[in-house]
Amino acid sequence: MPRSLLPTTADSTAAPVTALPLEQPASRADRVRDALRRAILDGTLQPGRPLVERELAELLGVSKTPVREALKQLHSSGLVEINAYQGVSVRRIDAETVRQLYTARASVEPAAVRLGAQAAGRFDAARTALADAAALIGTGETAGLGIANRRFHRELYLVCGNTFLCGFLDQLQDLTAFVATAGWRLRATFEQESAEHEAMLEAAESGDAELAERLTRAHIEKAAATLVAVLGEQADR
């Protein structure tokens, strides 16, 4: 019989754990990433803007090393692009990017919301996030509103408890916030989206899984269609 690759009970107790590392405070690269992320989402660093390590390091008062690491993280989240010839820049938004991003969301997120509603989970955190987003409407704080909206969506789908679905959707959070806030600067739709969020949440809270799924899919597809239309109008000008 082949030997198992899993440790036996004896193996697991042969070397007792004597210490565990404490959680480290946020690194400088993380703080740089958060500052750049906010600047990208609020439009300070606009789509297509080159991101030169030396310039960013001077602006942030740090060395180039944490900037380089932060840019790698932002590339992983989809907020920046790396081109062999042009270097690093803020991601440009086009209709194809929107289609692919929202198709991915529409394929997974409605199912996650349905599972949460079926499980009769608690949606208190989503309700709080929705209230926080509503408070920002009309303030001009589009970056903060975008982040609050993403938090609402995340709290809504997290209730499903499926780590694979949630992990996939988490990877899309920053890019979705970026695309949405960029779209709002061209056409403000956040009040309409807030009403759609309310309907989605009410359906989930009431346990109407089919309605919650249907409303979530319609919300995502409508947002995609609006963004593609706005981008087309901009291209025609």
TIVO-548045 format. One line per field, with one value per residue (C-alpha): residue number from 1; x negated, y negated, z negated; residue in three letters. Coordinates in nm, 4 decimals. Each point is the difference from the previous one (the first is absolute). Last residue first. Example, Ala and Ser with C-alpha at 12.3 -4.5 7.8 and 13.67 -1.06 7.14 Angstrom:
<pts>
pos	(2, 1)
u	(-1.3670, 0.1370)
v	(0.1060, 0.3440)
w	(-0.7140, -0.0660)
code	(SER, ALA)
</pts>
This chain:
<pts>
pos	(237, 236, 235, 234, 233, 232, 231, 230, 229, 228, 227, 226, 225, 224, 223, 222, 221, 220, 219, 218, 217, 216, 215, 214, 213, 212, 211, 210, 209, 208, 207, 206, 205, 204, 203, 202, 201, 200, 199, 198, 197, 196, 195, 194, 193, 192, 191, 190, 189, 188, 187, 186, 185, 184, 183, 182, 181, 180, 179, 178, 177, 176, 175, 174, 173, 172, 171, 170, 169, 168, 167, 166, 165, 164, 163, 162, 161, 160, 159, 158, 157, 156, 155, 154, 153, 152, 151, 150, 149, 148, 147, 146, 145, 144, 143, 142, 141, 140, 139, 138, 137, 136, 135, 134, 133, 132, 131, 130, 129, 128, 127, 126, 125, 124, 123, 122, 121, 120, 119, 118, 117, 116, 115, 114, 113, 112, 111, 110, 109, 108, 107, 106, 105, 104, 103, 102, 101, 100, 99, 98, 97, 96, 95, 94, 93, 92, 91, 90, 89, 88, 87, 86, 85, 84, 83, 82, 81, 80, 79, 78, 77, 76, 75, 74, 73, 72, 71, 70, 69, 68, 67, 66, 65, 64, 63, 62, 61, 60, 59, 58, 57, 56, 55, 54, 53, 52, 51, 50, 49, 48, 47, 46, 45, 44, 43, 42, 41, 40, 39, 38, 37, 36, 35, 34, 33, 32, 31, 30, 29, 28, 27, 26, 25, 24, 23, 22, 21, 20, 19, 18, 17, 16, 15, 14, 13, 12, 11, 10, 9, 8, 7, 6, 5, 4, 3, 2, 1)
u	(1.7320, 0.0829, -0.2331, 0.1721, 0.3419, -0.1285, -0.1416, 0.3396, 0.1767, -0.2439, 0.0457, 0.3786, 0.0047, -0.2337, 0.2095, 0.3142, -0.1661, -0.1129, 0.3377, 0.1910, -0.2197, 0.0525, 0.3763, 0.0315, -0.2072, 0.1904, 0.3305, -0.0942, -0.1287, 0.3058, -0.1296, 0.1491, -0.3472, -0.1154, 0.2986, -0.0395, -0.3703, 0.0572, 0.2726, -0.2241, -0.2901, 0.2263, 0.0983, -0.3677, -0.0771, 0.2536, -0.1535, -0.3518, 0.0666, -0.2129, -0.1236, -0.3591, -0.1502, 0.2266, -0.1684, -0.3416, 0.1533, 0.1436, -0.3150, -0.2229, 0.2410, 0.0236, -0.3791, -0.0376, 0.2621, -0.0836, -0.2337, 0.2596, 0.2445, -0.2281, -0.0660, 0.3712, 0.0898, -0.2785, 0.0677, 0.3668, 0.1607, 0.2987, 0.0027, -0.3101, 0.2129, 0.1842, -0.2951, -0.2050, 0.2657, 0.0387, -0.3764, -0.0236, 0.2624, -0.1951, -0.3176, 0.1802, 0.1564, -0.3399, -0.1437, 0.3031, -0.0197, 0.2069, 0.2238, 0.3210, 0.0059, -0.2386, 0.2679, 0.1509, -0.3310, -0.0170, 0.3627, -0.0739, -0.3075, 0.2099, 0.2641, -0.2747, -0.1417, 0.3451, 0.0614, 0.0594, 0.0238, 0.3227, -0.2064, 0.2041, -0.0735, -0.3738, 0.0138, 0.1887, -0.2565, -0.2801, 0.1875, 0.0520, -0.3748, -0.1369, 0.0868, 0.1079, -0.3387, -0.1988, 0.2254, -0.0512, -0.3775, -0.0037, 0.2477, -0.1633, -0.3462, 0.1435, 0.1626, -0.3232, -0.1601, -0.3689, -0.1901, -0.2282, -0.3486, -0.3164, -0.2724, 0.0570, -0.1962, 0.0510, 0.3458, 0.1232, 0.3584, 0.1425, 0.3263, 0.0371, -0.0327, -0.3255, -0.1329, 0.0791, -0.2042, -0.2956, 0.0300, -0.0178, -0.3195, -0.1677, 0.1174, -0.1313, -0.3450, -0.0121, -0.0689, 0.2650, 0.1183, 0.3294, -0.0516, -0.3705, 0.0654, 0.2711, -0.2406, -0.2740, 0.2364, 0.1555, 0.3724, 0.1082, 0.3615, 0.2107, 0.3098, -0.0205, -0.2071, 0.1958, 0.3114, 0.1453, -0.0627, -0.3566, -0.0948, 0.1598, -0.1940, -0.3208, 0.0415, 0.0994, -0.2968, -0.2395, 0.1385, -0.0356, -0.3564, -0.0825, 0.1145, 0.3208, -0.0768, -0.1231, 0.2191, -0.1888, -0.2036, 0.0844, -0.2167, -0.0888, 0.1733, -0.0734, -0.2284, 0.0801, 0.3710, 0.0960, -0.2217, 0.1569, 0.3497, -0.1037, -0.0928, 0.1834, -0.1954, 0.1262, -0.2384, 0.0991, 0.1465)
v	(-6.2629, 0.3507, 0.1675, -0.1776, 0.1183, 0.3553, -0.0171, -0.1147, 0.2853, 0.2598, -0.1379, 0.0078, 0.3560, 0.1187, -0.1629, 0.1603, 0.3433, -0.0305, -0.1191, 0.2614, 0.2756, -0.1253, -0.0368, 0.3556, 0.1518, -0.1860, 0.0951, 0.3679, -0.0020, -0.1591, 0.0347, -0.3295, -0.1416, 0.0969, -0.1665, -0.3121, -0.0131, 0.0167, -0.2656, -0.2333, 0.0524, -0.0915, -0.3231, -0.0788, 0.0695, -0.2623, -0.2508, 0.0957, -0.0571, -0.3109, -0.0020, -0.0745, -0.0287, 0.2852, 0.2238, -0.0552, 0.0870, 0.3245, 0.1084, -0.0584, 0.1642, 0.3039, 0.0176, -0.0107, 0.2696, 0.2533, 0.2177, 0.0064, 0.1622, 0.3008, 0.0359, -0.0241, 0.2787, 0.2219, -0.0812, 0.0969, -0.1494, -0.1403, -0.2974, -0.1349, -0.0935, -0.2874, -0.1177, -0.0224, -0.1888, -0.2507, -0.0380, -0.0713, -0.2677, -0.1518, -0.0049, -0.1701, -0.2515, -0.0824, -0.0503, -0.2020, -0.2472, -0.2664, -0.0224, 0.0762, 0.3648, 0.0597, 0.0766, 0.2606, 0.1873, 0.0183, 0.1185, 0.2752, 0.1055, 0.0295, 0.2122, 0.2212, 0.0504, 0.0926, 0.2594, 0.3025, 0.3332, 0.1759, 0.2687, -0.0503, -0.3734, 0.0639, 0.2557, -0.2444, -0.2731, 0.2375, 0.0988, -0.3661, -0.0637, 0.2762, -0.0345, -0.3637, -0.0875, 0.1626, -0.1605, -0.3316, 0.0160, 0.1285, -0.2565, -0.2890, 0.0881, 0.0280, -0.3432, -0.1749, -0.1200, -0.0799, 0.1389, -0.2438, 0.0283, 0.2075, 0.0124, -0.1205, 0.2638, 0.3197, -0.1130, 0.0504, -0.1013, -0.1336, 0.0455, 0.3707, 0.1311, 0.1771, -0.3177, -0.1891, 0.2514, -0.0334, -0.3784, 0.0179, 0.2063, -0.2540, -0.2868, 0.1787, 0.0265, -0.3486, -0.1686, -0.1972, -0.3600, 0.0631, -0.2523, 0.0823, 0.3750, -0.0582, -0.1919, 0.2627, 0.2918, -0.1502, 0.0698, -0.1137, -0.1294, 0.2087, -0.0184, -0.2934, -0.0369, -0.2555, 0.1773, 0.0963, 0.3707, -0.0438, -0.2293, 0.2403, 0.2938, -0.2029, -0.0780, 0.3595, 0.1405, -0.2382, 0.1115, 0.3637, -0.0596, -0.1634, 0.3161, 0.0238, 0.1273, 0.3578, 0.2736, 0.1805, 0.3028, 0.3286, 0.1673, 0.3404, 0.2260, 0.3594, 0.1960, 0.3703, -0.0637, -0.0189, 0.2926, 0.2236, -0.0884, 0.0795, -0.2732, 0.0083, 0.1279, 0.3488, 0.2887, 0.2185, 0.3401)
w	(2.9564, 0.1193, -0.2520, -0.2879, 0.1154, 0.0259, -0.3527, -0.1256, 0.1796, -0.1351, -0.3516, 0.0226, 0.1363, -0.2767, -0.2722, 0.1420, 0.0064, -0.3619, -0.1267, 0.2028, -0.1454, -0.3543, 0.0511, 0.1325, -0.2804, -0.2714, 0.1646, 0.0106, -0.3581, -0.1585, -0.3565, -0.1173, -0.0662, 0.3498, 0.1669, -0.2117, 0.0859, 0.3740, -0.0180, -0.2006, 0.2404, 0.2931, -0.1750, -0.0597, 0.3663, 0.1064, -0.2384, 0.1190, 0.3702, 0.0614, 0.3601, 0.1032, -0.3483, -0.1015, 0.2579, -0.1553, -0.3379, 0.1393, 0.1841, -0.3018, -0.2451, 0.2291, 0.0291, -0.3771, -0.0676, 0.2717, -0.2077, -0.2777, 0.2421, 0.0496, -0.3716, -0.0783, 0.2420, -0.1328, -0.3660, 0.0220, -0.3119, 0.1911, -0.2382, 0.1733, 0.3032, -0.1649, -0.2077, 0.3191, 0.1931, -0.2837, -0.0359, 0.3721, -0.0447, -0.2881, 0.2109, 0.2880, -0.2354, -0.1480, 0.3472, 0.1082, -0.2874, 0.1771, -0.3065, 0.1885, -0.0927, -0.2903, -0.2605, 0.2324, 0.0068, -0.3799, -0.0132, 0.2525, -0.1965, -0.3165, 0.1776, 0.1448, -0.3499, -0.1347, 0.2746, -0.2195, 0.1790, 0.0910, 0.1762, 0.3158, -0.0109, -0.0227, 0.2803, 0.2226, -0.0649, 0.1035, 0.3155, 0.0919, -0.0470, 0.2232, 0.3700, -0.0289, -0.1516, 0.2798, 0.2627, -0.1790, 0.0303, 0.3574, 0.1275, -0.1853, 0.1303, 0.3517, -0.0259, -0.0902, -0.3216, -0.0092, -0.2959, -0.1795, 0.1432, -0.0356, 0.2661, 0.3556, 0.1897, -0.2000, -0.1068, -0.3538, -0.0696, -0.3245, -0.1880, 0.0754, -0.3555, 0.0854, 0.1604, -0.3188, -0.1969, 0.2361, -0.0183, -0.3791, 0.0153, 0.2293, -0.2190, -0.3099, 0.1661, 0.1560, -0.3330, -0.1831, -0.0188, 0.1793, 0.2800, 0.0268, 0.0165, 0.2601, 0.2217, -0.0305, 0.0622, 0.3118, 0.0338, 0.3457, 0.0101, 0.2411, -0.2170, -0.2442, -0.3147, -0.2024, 0.1293, -0.3388, 0.0595, 0.1197, -0.2882, -0.2485, 0.1414, -0.0052, -0.3701, -0.0817, 0.1925, -0.1775, -0.3358, 0.1010, 0.1219, -0.3338, -0.1727, -0.1989, -0.3489, -0.0330, -0.1388, -0.2717, 0.0956, -0.1730, -0.2611, -0.1427, 0.2501, -0.0868, 0.2351, -0.0303, -0.0528, 0.3670, 0.0946, -0.2634, 0.1158, 0.3542, 0.2454, 0.3351, 0.2991, -0.0711, 0.0661, 0.2877, -0.0915)
code	(ARG, ASP, ALA, GLN, GLU, GLY, LEU, VAL, ALA, VAL, LEU, THR, ALA, ALA, ALA, LYS, GLU, ILE, HIS, ALA, ARG, THR, LEU, ARG, GLU, ALA, LEU, GLU, ALA, ASP, GLY, SER, GLU, ALA, ALA, GLU, LEU, MET, ALA, GLU, HIS, GLU, ALA, SER, GLU, GLN, GLU, PHE, THR, ALA, ARG, LEU, ARG, TRP, GLY, ALA, THR, ALA, VAL, PHE, ALA, THR, LEU, ASP, GLN, LEU, GLN, ASP, LEU, PHE, GLY, CYS, LEU, PHE, THR, ASN, GLY, CYS, VAL, LEU, TYR, LEU, GLU, ARG, HIS, PHE, ARG, ARG, ASN, ALA, ILE, GLY, LEU, GLY, ALA, THR, GLU, GLY, THR, GLY, ILE, LEU, ALA, ALA, ALA, ASP, ALA, LEU, ALA, THR, ARG, ALA, ALA, ASP, PHE, ARG, GLY, ALA, ALA, GLN, ALA, GLY, LEU, ARG, VAL, ALA, ALA, PRO, GLU, VAL, SER, ALA, ARG, ALA, THR, TYR, LEU, GLN, ARG, VAL, THR, GLU, ALA, ASP, ILE, ARG, ARG, VAL, SER, VAL, GLY, GLN, TYR, ALA, ASN, ILE, GLU, VAL, LEU, GLY, SER, SER, HIS, LEU, GLN, LYS, LEU, ALA, GLU, ARG, VAL, PRO, THR, LYS, SER, VAL, GLY, LEU, LEU, GLU, ALA, LEU, GLU, ARG, GLU, VAL, LEU, PRO, ARG, GLY, PRO, GLN, LEU, THR, GLY, ASP, LEU, ILE, ALA, ARG, ARG, LEU, ALA, ASP, ARG, VAL, ARG, ASP, ALA, ARG, SER, ALA, PRO, GLN, GLU, LEU, PRO, LEU, ALA, THR, VAL, PRO, ALA, ALA, THR, SER, ASP, ALA, THR, THR, PRO, LEU, LEU, SER, ARG, PRO, MET)
</pts>
